[in-house]
Amino acid sequence: MFDFFNNPQSLLHGSSRVLAIGLVTFLAGIYGAYLYHGHLPIAALVSMHAMTIIGPTLLKIGYVMRLLAQHRLTTHPVAVVV
């Protein structure tokens, strides 16, 4: 698991996935909780409201992962002469 976070290229791809999942979760939660006018069971309605919280959380985590990956891709380590 730590290899995933140490490789900036895989971290960048992973952040794109997290961002996409967060966006889909957030939009589905908004639609189900506020825009859908049909009858939903209470468990589904609670899940939709929870998705409006989980979606933006995933967006924030994905964005920080993207910033970290871009920072690691742009920095070049300086060679140490002993």
N, C-alpha and C positions, 0 to 999 in steps of 0.2 A: 504494500500500500504506500509506503514512503517513497518507493521508486516513482510512483505516479506523480507525487508532488515535487520530486527532485528534477524530473524531466519537464522543462518549460513547454515543449511542443505538445506533449500529451496533456499537460495542465491546461493549455489553451483550447484544445479540442474538448476536454472535459467541461471547461467553463461554458463553452458554447452549448453543450447538451444541457447543463444545469439552467442556463438562461432560457433555453427553449422550453424546457419542462416547467420552469417557473411561470413563463408567460402563458402557456396553455392552461396550467392550473389556475392561475389568476383569472383569466378570461372565462373559463368554464365555471368557476365559482361565482363570478359576477352574474353570468347569464342565469345560472340555476338559482341563485339566492335572491336576485332582484328583478330580473327581466322576464323569467319564465312565469306565466300566469296560470299554469295548470296545477293540478293537485300533486303534491309530493309527500311521501311518508316523512315523518319527523326525523328519522335517521338520515335520510338523504338531504333534507333541508339543513340539518346541523352540519353535515359533511360539506355542503356547498358554502356555508358561512365559514367553516374552518379553512376551506380552500382559498378564500379571500385573504386569509392571514398567511397561510403557508406559501402561496404563490409569490407575493412580494418578498418574503424571506428568502426563497430560493433565488429570486432575481438579485437580491443584495449579495448573497453568497457567491453566485456566479460572476457578478461584476467584480468582486474583490479577487476572485480566482483569476479572472482575465487581467486585472491590473498587475497582479503578482507575476503572471506568466509573461506579460509584455515587459515588465521591468527586468525579469531575468533574461529575456531574449535580447534586450538592448544593452545590458551591461556586459562588459568584457573584462574578465579577470586579468589583473596585472601580474606578469611573471615575476616571481621573487627570485632574486639572485643571491645565492649564499656564498 
